[in-house]
Structure formats: structure tokens, C-alpha cells
Amino acid sequence: QVQLVESGGGLVQPGGSLRLSCAASGSIFRINDMGWYRQAPGKQRELVAAITSGGSRNYADSGKGRFTISRDNAKNTVYLQMNSLTPEDTAVYYCNADVMVVTNRIVQSNYWGQGTQVTVSS
């Protein structure tokens, strides 16, 4: 019913920047909270940043001052600008969204993207 497609990952040198995008599509009535999570090898998935439909932002300590989350509600898209990347930021980054979906009625469900790899290495 709803698909989240991430893009923008890749290989970057320490100190570099990347901008991740996540576009939602499908039977969308409204998207509430959106967020980015990451999972490094051997570690649990963790929150990186989240943003409400009204634009309120929340960041994990690891990204404060370096990462910026934003969204374009007209495009159903959330972004994550990542600066001053370090090898510790290497992980698969996942988009997450709470979506009010139109079926025969409107229901809220939570969706994940397929993930995009971010590798920070020299």
C-alpha cells in the first residue's frame, strides 16, 4: 500500500557529506512522523533523527550538530543531510514513516524503507 524508497547512500571519505532522501508513495492520506534509523554490523538498529509533520525535530546525540533532518510534505519526502562524517557513521540507513493509509477507511500504519548503505572510509 505504501512504499518508502531511499537514495543517496554511498562511499564517502571521513569529513565528507552525504544527503539521503526517502520518498513515500502509495495510498497515502497523510504522513505523520518520519525518521531515519541506522544499523551497523553487529549492532541494533538505532534512531538517528526524526521529524513530525509540523517540523519538530529530534536527534540522537551521535548526530547533533552534524546531521539535519528535513521534509517536503508536498513531495512526501524526508531528507537527512549528514556532514562531518566519521567511520562510526558507517551503517545501513533506513527510512521510517507513520502513514495514514487510504483503504476502505483510513488507518495508520508504520513503514520501513529497504535501506541504503553509507560507508565512511578513506
C-alpha positions as CSV (number, residue, x, y, z in Angstrom):
1,Q,0.0,0.0,0.0
2,V,2.9,2.4,0.8
3,Q,6.4,2.2,-0.4
4,L,9.4,4.1,1.0
5,V,12.4,4.3,-1.3
6,E,15.7,5.7,0.0
7,S,18.5,7.1,-2.1
8,G,21.7,9.0,-1.6
9,G,23.9,6.5,0.2
10,G,27.4,5.6,-0.9
11,L,31.1,5.7,-0.1
12,V,32.5,8.9,1.4
13,Q,35.7,9.9,3.0
14,P,35.9,10.9,6.6
15,G,34.9,14.5,7.0
16,G,32.7,14.3,3.9
17,S,29.0,14.8,3.5
18,L,26.0,12.9,2.1
19,R,22.4,13.7,1.7
20,L,19.9,10.9,2.0
21,S,16.4,11.1,0.5
22,C,13.3,8.9,1.2
23,A,10.2,9.2,-1.0
24,A,6.9,7.7,0.1
25,S,4.4,6.6,-2.4
26,G,1.1,4.7,-2.5
27,S,-2.3,5.2,-1.0
28,I,-1.3,8.0,1.3
29,F,-3.8,10.1,3.1
30,R,-1.2,11.8,5.4
31,I,2.2,11.2,6.7
32,N,2.8,11.9,10.4
33,D,6.2,11.3,11.9
34,M,9.1,10.4,9.6
35,G,12.6,9.4,10.7
36,W,15.9,7.9,9.9
37,Y,17.4,4.9,11.6
38,R,20.7,3.1,11.1
39,Q,22.1,-0.3,11.8
40,A,25.8,-1.1,11.8
41,P,27.1,-4.6,11.6
42,G,26.6,-6.5,14.8
43,K,24.6,-3.6,16.4
44,Q,20.9,-2.9,16.9
45,R,19.0,-0.5,14.8
46,E,19.1,2.9,16.3
47,L,17.3,6.2,15.8
48,V,19.3,8.9,14.0
49,A,16.7,11.7,13.6
50,A,13.0,12.2,13.5
51,I,10.7,14.9,12.3
52,T,7.0,15.5,12.9
53,S,4.5,16.7,10.2
54,G,4.8,20.1,11.8
55,G,8.6,20.2,11.5
56,S,9.6,19.5,15.1
57,R,13.0,17.6,15.1
58,N,14.6,15.2,17.3
59,Y,18.2,14.0,17.0
60,A,20.3,11.2,18.6
61,D,23.3,12.5,20.4
62,S,25.6,11.0,17.8
63,G,24.2,13.3,15.1
64,K,23.6,16.5,16.9
65,G,25.4,19.4,15.2
66,R,26.3,17.3,12.2
67,F,23.0,15.9,10.8
68,T,19.9,17.8,9.7
69,I,16.6,16.2,9.0
70,S,14.0,17.9,6.9
71,R,10.9,17.1,4.9
72,D,8.9,18.2,2.0
73,N,5.3,17.4,2.8
74,A,4.1,18.1,-0.8
75,K,6.5,15.5,-2.1
76,N,6.1,13.0,0.8
77,T,9.8,13.1,1.1
78,V,12.2,13.2,4.1
79,Y,15.9,14.1,3.8
80,L,18.9,13.6,6.0
81,Q,21.9,15.9,5.4
82,M,24.9,14.4,7.0
83,N,28.1,16.4,7.5
84,S,31.5,15.7,9.1
85,L,31.0,12.0,8.6
86,T,33.2,9.6,10.5
87,P,33.8,5.9,10.1
88,E,31.5,5.4,13.1
89,D,28.6,6.6,10.9
90,T,29.1,3.6,8.6
91,A,25.8,1.7,8.6
92,V,22.7,0.9,6.6
93,Y,20.3,3.8,6.9
94,Y,16.6,3.1,7.0
95,C,13.7,5.5,6.5
96,N,10.6,5.1,8.7
97,A,7.2,6.7,8.5
98,D,3.9,6.7,10.3
99,V,1.4,6.9,7.4
100,M,-2.3,7.3,7.4
101,V,-3.3,5.0,4.6
102,V,-6.4,5.0,2.5
103,T,-8.1,1.6,2.1
104,N,-11.8,1.3,2.6
105,R,-11.1,3.5,5.6
106,I,-8.2,5.5,6.8
107,V,-5.8,3.5,9.0
108,Q,-2.4,4.4,10.5
109,S,0.5,2.0,9.8
110,N,4.2,2.2,10.2
111,Y,6.5,1.5,7.2
112,W,10.2,1.0,6.6
113,G,12.3,1.5,3.5
114,Q,14.7,-1.1,2.2
115,G,17.8,0.7,3.5
116,T,20.7,2.5,1.9
117,Q,24.3,1.8,2.7
118,V,26.5,4.6,3.9
119,T,30.2,3.8,4.2
120,V,32.7,6.3,5.6
121,S,36.3,5.2,4.8
122,S,39.5,6.6,3.4
